[in-house]
Amino acid sequence: MKIAFITGTTSGFGKAIALRLAKLGYNVIITGRRKERLDELAENIRNHYSVNVLPLCFDVRDKDACRLAVEDLPPEWKKIDLLVNNAGLASGASPFNECDLDDWDKMVDTNVKGLLYISRFITPLMVAAQSGHIINLSSIAGIEVYPNGNVYCGTKHAVNAITKGMRLDLLKHNIKVSSVSPGAAETEFAMVRYHGDKAKADAVYSGLTPLNAEDIADAVEYIVTRPAHVNINDIFLTPARQANNYLFNRSE
């Protein structure tokens, strides 16, 4: 059986992706910061799929925790076939000159540095095996910038650049590198961005049928089920009523 390592699996995209990969027959290493939710997901996977699951509770912003999580993997879990860098967030939505510096740190440390740490510690395992696949969760914000998105968009532009750099450097090791770039998708994302303000979070999706976590899991499934000679570089998907980062058809 193949092994998948997925970050940020306690909710949203990561949870749906972990369940989908388990359904596809992957043994899964699931990670996240909320132990209770992580253990609940592990139990769900064990109860519904004939695969093994290894939950690891840590924060991808912590470089040493990332290193230890990979170094301390039992030998039978170290042949990682698929890495899904899903952990990420938006924090705040203010004009550049009014942003909270703590929000900036949180986004850069999670979306960019966290992805880099995990990838740096796992890619040597893939290089040793001369095989592997990395999928980075990007965003429409990595393709287009929108008002009050400044640093969040910057982090996702960085993810896209890092993804392309990985693809170049890891090509000779038979490691595929892909990304998924969703538009408006309803998970905990908006609630986190607006620091728990439900009215602001709900307004993001007003008049729309947004993407959901299962749509993103569908995209990941498509990527990983292509023939060996095919690599999907990126899947960019939006709701039918979204044309770009700020133009929506919100008619009821």
Secondary structure, 3 states (H helix, E strand, C coil): CCEEEECCCCCHHHHHHHHHHHHCCCEEEEEECCHHHHHHHHHHHHHHCCCCEEEEECCCCCHHHHHHHHHCCCHHHCCCCEEEECCCCCCCCCCHHHCCHHHHHHHHHHHHHHHHHHHHHHHHHHHHHCCEEEEEECCHHHCCCCCCCHHHHHHHHHHHHHHHHHHHHHHHHCEEEEEEEECCECCCHHHHHCCCCHHHHHHHCCCCCCECHHHHHHHHHHHHCCCCCCCCCEEEECCCCECCCCCECCCC
